[in-house]
Amino acid sequence: MSLLIPLYVHPADDPGAWHRLIQGAGRTYGVILNPANGPGAGPDPAFAAAAGALREAGTRVLGYVDTDYGVRECADVVADVRRHQAWYAADGCFLDQVTATPDALPACRRLVRSVRRSGAGTVVLNPGVHPAPGYARLADLTVTFEGHWSTYVSAFTRPAWTTRHAPERLCHLVYGVPEALVPLAVRTAGERGAAVSGPVTGGLPNPWGELTPALSGAER
């Protein structure tokens, strides 16, 4: 099991969840830090403390940055990555709402090169769907599914190109999972070629406001 953890709630609003996350952080692929749909306007001491504790616990801290499907300027994305590094000592970045089409691949390639040059050690791309072949070679990890459990169960399809990538390079983020089925969601991701997953029980508008039960050992 390897978990990618988006926990989009302030540490002061749910300190218990952050404590459990820090306690189990060594069993994760990484934790996405998202103070304000990005790094925010200035450093937040609570998030800085959480980031430090997560690093001490042995996990990656990934700064959340929205690319708005290629609409945001590359310089603005890189600036957010650098803020995460300066304020929270982030090890890498989670680039959200990434393009997935073949024609946008060159621009995404340039963006990834730019954030790596800025010092991002780990780059995670989240198109939320299976992108065109080529995207998964750009990043350390690519999220090829983000959606509701019902969709994951009934409408998931896996393109042939994914079999050419190590499962450790692919991730599925599934929300709305009944708590009793969280272990099944973890196993299903592995069976579908994604060694990294992040099943949560919450729903829209912010399914990532709660910690996944999988971290506490519900998958065993």
N, C-alpha and C positions, 0 to 999 in steps of 0.2 A: 504494500500500500504506500502511495505517495500522495499527499494532499496539497493542493494549492488553496490557500485560505484567503478569500476576500472577506474582511470583517469591517463593514462600513458603518461603524457606530463609534462615537467618541468614547475614549476610555473612562471619562467621568460619568457617562450615561449608563455604562454597563461594565463596571470594573470587574465583576465576576467572570464575564466572558473573556476579558483580556487576561485575567489571571490564569484561567484554564488554558487559554491559547499559549501563554508563555510557558506554562508547565509542560505542555505537550509539543512544544515547538520543534523539538529535535526529530520528530517523526513526520515533519512536513517537507514538501519541496520548497515552499516559500510562503511568506505572508505579504499580502498587498496592503500597503499603507495609503490611506485615502482621506487626508484631513478635511478637504473641501473640494471634492471633485477635481482633485489635483493637490499640489502642495499647499495651496492657500496663499494668502497675502503676506504671511509672515510665519515664523516658526511657532509651533504650538508645543509648550513644554510637556503636556501630557503625552502627546504622540512621540515626542523626542525620548521621553523616558521609556515608553513602550518599545520603541525601536531599539533602544540600547539593551533592554532586557531580552528582546527576541534574539538579537545578535549573540548575546552572552549564552543564550540557550542553544545556540548552534544552528539557526536557520537563516535563510536569506531574507532580507527586507527589500521589497520591490515597491518603488514609488509609482502610484497610479498617475497616468497621464492620458487624457482623452485626445485622440487624433481627429475626431469628428469625420471619419471616413475620408481622410485626405484633404479636408477643407482647411484645417488649421495649417498655418505656415510652419515649415520645418524649424525655423529659428525659434518659434514660440514653444514648440514641443521640446526642443533641446533645452530651452531656458527652464522649463518645468522640471526636466530631468536633473538639471544642475541644482535647482532649488532643493529637490529631494535629497541630493547628495550633501549639500551644504548644511541643511537644517536637520536632517534625520540620518545622515551617513548611510543612505540607501546603497545596497549592493548592486542594484539593477533597476529595471523599470518594467511596468506592466502597461503596454500600449493598448488602450481600449478603443473600440469602434474603428478597427483597422479595415482598410479596403480589402476586397476579396477577388476582384476581377482581373483578368489577364492584362488589360490595358493599364491598370494602375500599379502593376507589379514593379516597374522600374522606379517609380516615385517612392514606393515603400522600401525598395532596396536602398535608395539614397538616404532615406530617413533612418533606417537601421544603422547604416554606416555612420551617420552623423551622431546618433546617440551613443554608439560604441566609442567613437572618437572622444566624446565628452566624458567618458569614464565609466559608462554602464557595463558592469561585468556580466550580468545576466539580462537578456532581453526576452520578454514574453509578448507575443502578439495575440490579440484577441479579435479576430474577425467574427467570431461567434458561430461561424458556419464553416464547412469545408471550403477553403479558398481554392483558387486555381493552382495547379501544380507549380511549384517554385517558391511559394510563400514560406512553406515549412522549412526550407533550407536557409532562410534568412535569420531565423531566431533560434534560441536555445529551446524554447517551448512554444507551441502554437495551440491555442484553444480552438478546436474545430467543431465544438458544439457548445452553445449556451442557450438554454431554454427550459421549458417546463417538463416535468417528469412525464406527463401524458404524451407530449410530443416525442420525447426520447424513446418511450415504449412503442409508440404506434407508427412513427413516421421517419425514424432514423435510417439513413442509408450511408454506406461507407464506400467512397470511390476507390478504385483499384490502386491509385497512386499512394494511398496511405500505407499500403503493405510494404512499400520500399523505405519506410522510415521506422526507426526504432520506436517502440511504444513509449519510451521515456521522453520522447520529443513531442508527444501529443497529449492533450488534456481535454476533458469534458467537464463543463460546469452545469450542473442540473439543479434546478430549484423546484419547490413544491413537492418534494419527495416525502411520502408518509414516513414518519420516524421509523416504523418497524421495517421499512424497505430500504433504509439507508445502506445496510450491508449489501443488499442486492444491487443497488446503484453502483457501489464501488466495484463489485465483481463484474457487472455488466460493462462498465467502462474498460476494464482489462480485457474482457472477451472481444470488445470492439476495437482493440488496438491502441487504447490510451492508458498508459501506465499511471498517469497523473489524473486525479479527479477532484471534484469539490462539491459533493451533494449536500444540499441544505433543505430544510423543511419549510422555510419561509416563502412568501410569494410577493408579487409586485405590490407597490412600486419599488421596494427595496428588499429583495430576497436575501441580500447579503448583510442584513442588519443583525443576524443571529449566527452564532457559532455552529458549525456542522457537528452533529452527534457522532460522526465517524471519528473525530479526534479523541473522544473519550473512550474509544475502544468498542463502540457499538458494532463495528464491522467484524469483530472476532466472534 
